[in-house]
Amino acid sequence: MQQPHATPAAIPDPVTPDPVTLAVVDNRLRAIVEEMGEAMLRTSYSQILNSSRDFSIALCDAQCRLVAQADHIPVHVGAMPWAAKSVAEAFAGNIHPGDTFLLNDPYFGGSHLPDLTIVLPVFAEGSLRFWSVVRAHQSDIGGATMGGYNPGATEIWQEGLRVPPIRLGEGGTLRQDLIRMLATNTRLPRDFTGDMMAMIGAARLGERRLQGLLTHYGAAGLDAAVSAVLDLSEAHARRILATWPDGTWHGEATLDDDGFDRTDIVIRATCTKQGESLTVDLTASDPQTTGFVNSSFANMRSAVAMAFAFLLDPEVSKNDGAFRPLTVLAKEGTVVWARDGAPVTMCTSHCSNEIVEAIIRALSACCPDRAMGGWGRRFRVAIQGKDARRPGRSFVWHLFHARPGGGGSSGGDGWSTAGEWHSAGGLKFGSVEMAEARFPLMFERHEFLPGTAGEGQYRGGLGAELSLRVDSDGPARANTAGDGIRHGSAGMCGGQDGRPHHYVLARADGTEQVLKTKSTGLAINPGDRIVVQSSGGGGWGDPARRDSAARARDEREGYV
Amino acid sequence: MATLTYRIGIDVGGTFTDVVCIAADGTETLAKAASTPQDQSEGVIAGLANLAAALNLPLGTLLARCERIVHGTTVATNALLERKGSKLAMLTTEGHRDVIEMREGLKPERYDLRLPAPEPLVPRRLRLGVRERLRADGQVAIALDQASLSAAIEQLRAEQVESVAICFLHAWRSAAHERAAGEAVAAALPGVFVTLSSDVLPQIKEFERFSTTAVNAYVGPVVSRYLGRLRGRLGEAGYGGAVFVILSHGGVAPVEEAARLAVGTALSGPAGGVAAAVALARAGLGQNLVTFDMGGTSTDIALVAEGDAALGRGRVVGGERIALESLDIVTLGAGGGSIAHLGAGGTMQVGPQSAGAVPGPAAYGLGGTQPAVTDANLVLGYLDAGNFLGGARQLDLGAAQQAVAALAEKLNLAPADCAMGIHRLVNARMADGVRVATVRRGVDPRDFTLLAFGGAAGLHASAVARELGLKRAAVPLFAAGLSAWGMLQSDLRYEMARSTLAAGGMPEDHEIASLYATLEADAREKMAAWYGGEIAVQRSADMRYGEQVFEIAVPLDDMDWTSPGLAERLRQAFHARHRALFTYDLPEEEVVLVTARAAAIGRLPPVASAARAAGAPAAPQGNRRIRLEAGDVDAPVFSFDALAPGQALRGPAIVESATTTVLLLPGDTARMNVGGWLEITL
């Protein structure tokens, strides 16, 4: 047995690493998270991970500072250290080599319940040196509705299984009884277990690679190199900030509703840029809501980091150093930081996206060339029913098609159907042919929808039109979860808003029903159609300044 | 003296066209000519003329005695990269004309929201919806509407397109609508290049199929014209034999096939190097190789596992998705010409900027002032300023030192330490590239041999292999021209694939048997038209578990195809493969057969290289002061060409030839193999 190790290693005496070691270590750390991501992609079981890639990988140091993170889903950027911190606090003085920790609870370092996080301590020379962290979205996490999105939830216990930081394994051995207990509380225990094993495998790969680096450079040498890497990223971010004018700006973004009694819920960002620092103050945001659009603390911090990362140069390393110039102020009890017990499942999309949009809107006056028009909002539909081609089996299908458009920017027009702020072109929708082969669905139309993009000097990307006929064996049921039928993607710097979403259930009998973004138990009959007109992206800059050649091209190619 | 016959491999690179000839007695001859990007066939003929001169034969005589020409061409690749393909249109299912521009919702560069969106290969106005629709099972939901088709064809006529891709939903299941539309287009618009998605890639998943078909339509006319010109020039020069083209999957096919499926030549260039690796693996180098082809601006990494090159279907060339089976080559944006600089983030970086051929590294003395990897290697003493490329180019040590010193000052380093740093950083990046390439294939690189070729690889092979924990590396003497040589070692290959989606995931035994029998018969028939020798067939299947979305390729060569229980054997083969790749399987889960594959292989008679003459071990031709991590040492310098088979060397040492330089580190032992490569044990 190895001896327990109570405390993280002390911060070593400053050793100045040479620039070559620094460059090599910086490259190695990025390569390690990339390799962990590849392993995760290869081994994960559920579609949401191996196809849509809804997972994130990070390495933190003993102080839980983000050292490196793989580029997967932007909404996880900067969120992972909170998970490591949560474990470090919960098990202070009781963390050992060979331990495996797990959590998902948004009130203990998680983002929302479907995101499981595996946290693995990495020891060297008798002390804790690093954390290897893997977060991944599960297909199901129990709770009242399949898949974890429950628009009817008024408290977190209705959203699924809560897992505060727990020790899932010790001495390198996993607690199988605990894994069974967790899996039993989900509707897809096999997916759950398979995906969790993939996460643990990726985290262990990270541990192994870090051990290699620790052996090569020694713990103190590697600590010094990591600290220097973080300092360089900080300096990089500060050099960029220094080029922005000083001042204070306000920006707002508005959620449609919480699915209960509140509409037009406002997120308010006051951004003060001074010298080489930026303060984002969200304290004036509206109070927390009854429904699940509230954010957890860690998710809010992550959304702010995401907005900041979007405004910096893309090549800035996304680590603790890069986020040091950023100060975040928020108030518990507001929609951006709900009190323990409130439902939060929608938060990785909403209100994450509104937090980003409010900040970008505020800073669009400070650094307009870096700002971009709003990206779309998420409006999910899940259909559950039976397929005559597969008797005796029910199906659940999740809508990932008909993505909204991205925002325009000084770089050009927005990307069409590339998605939302939180995914930014990182989530893939599946093949129409495959969907039709596997589900009783007919995609009668799935094309760009001209006229949806916000006008601007650079217009937004187009949303899409989808006409989806449901040919289920008998009635099917649908749930929705999302936002954005009242408010479109924001125009920036004089650009116009994109058109909001418009989803309709067109019944075979000719009647139509406009879909709400937060509803359960919608009855669908065979032959009914779901007709989606998804939102376009927000425009950037005064439309009057749009190049006439670009307008001519839009006309010629049918983008308007 | 008996009349020798010849086989000739031709590799058109960015700068040089390499021509390698192997005579029936095994003699190998290499000739070069400047590449001619406007019309690569001119450079090919010039290269052949140089070859004839080297052999002291009239060109006509050489070609008359030549029995096979295998060609690697970058015409398709360049057309795609430079966006100089044909003016093309797409006819597609009404209501679905944006498939190739939607790109499944994906965008590269996660944090670059200001990245401009790419121009689609087919502009939107030329993607025309035609009223027709098939269901997933191939049944007709909406018949092909003639009025709608005629209207689209009139639009194509008005736009004067050169090429048309016909891409209908579910056409992998039934090609009837695509064929009818294709015939109508061909009849109405003679001379227009028509390509059907059901011909190019009869597989489910419309984005991959449509994109691949669009690329075929884009490069098809260009490649056809080029190959036509090449045939013409070769004919005029006196050649009447078969011309083969090496394809992205590493096999070769007749020019006619390369013209039909032009998209299959998109990776023709680097395929030769991998083919050479496969040939060397079979010649005794070992069954498991990582190829490490380090050139001036980039480095290609590929795996040869159990003697076969790894294939994948995820290629993106010039931003366009190509889902055909292709060699799985990972390209890193760093090579000998890559520039070392202080990056925006404040750390030293190497690449992606490259000095290119002009001005080239500072040492070329053509005006380059920033330090390239080659400059660092010169400053460290690894290269000989007076004997670079066999003396073909004089290097300017002073200019290299100056360039390195300028960067060293910014980093507050001694110049020699800075040069060492550039060398180390490049090694680390290369090792990381190999790690990611191998973990993606689910293998541990430590059991592999690093096969280093390309001009710059020899100086980094030992260090990269050490970083990876490899025990063995090898550098072929014939490092330049290796691609052209590899083309002569490739077999003929023709691939057939057909998707199938049975309701229960797995078809019945008799359906599986007849599916493969049909595929195999078709593949054999095609191959028989090209090739009179014995034909081998490889069968495989893409399968997945019920709810997964990625299929994995399962080789089925050694399976029993006749006794009952075929479906179950396919399932078991899949479980086993899944276990091997991902450490676990799910025996209770439904197994889905998505695509059945058969490849017909015509084994071209191997061309043996002449055995190297035995001789006395060569003495070093001198000593050079070189810098290593531990400090400066005097290292013996050997001539690569002079090494006798079996001769052993011990690091530190330098081994030089006209095309490459190898650095042996302290602790390395090396032995010249009779097969023509230097084998390094670490």
Interface residues (C-beta under 8 A of the other chain):
Chain A: D18 P19 V20 L22 A23 V24 D26 N27 R28 A31 E34 E35 E38 A39 R42 T43 Y45 S46 Q47 N50 S51 D71 H72 P74 V77 R190 D191 G194 M197 G201 L205 V229 L232 S233 A235 H236 A309 F310 D313 P314 E315 V316 S317 K318 R370 M372 W375 R389 R390 F400 R403 G406 G407 S409 S410 G411 G412 D413 G414 W415 S416 T417 A418 G419 A424 G425 G426 L427 K428 F429 G430 S431 V432 E433 M434 E436 A437 R438 M442 F443 E444 R445 H446 E447 F448 G461 A464 S467 R556 E557 G558 Y559
Chain B: G95 H96 R97 D98 V99 E101 M102 E104 G105 L106 K107 P108 E109 R110 Y111 D112 L113 R114 L115 P116 A117 P123 R124 R125 R135 A136 A141 L169 H170 W172 I204 K205 E206 F207 G343 A344 G345 G346 T347 M348 Q349 L411 N412 L413 D417 C418 M420 G421 R424 L425 A428 R429 D432 R435 V436 V439 R440 G442 L501 A503 G504 Y545 E547 Q548 V549 F550 L581 F582 T583 Y584 L586 E588 E589
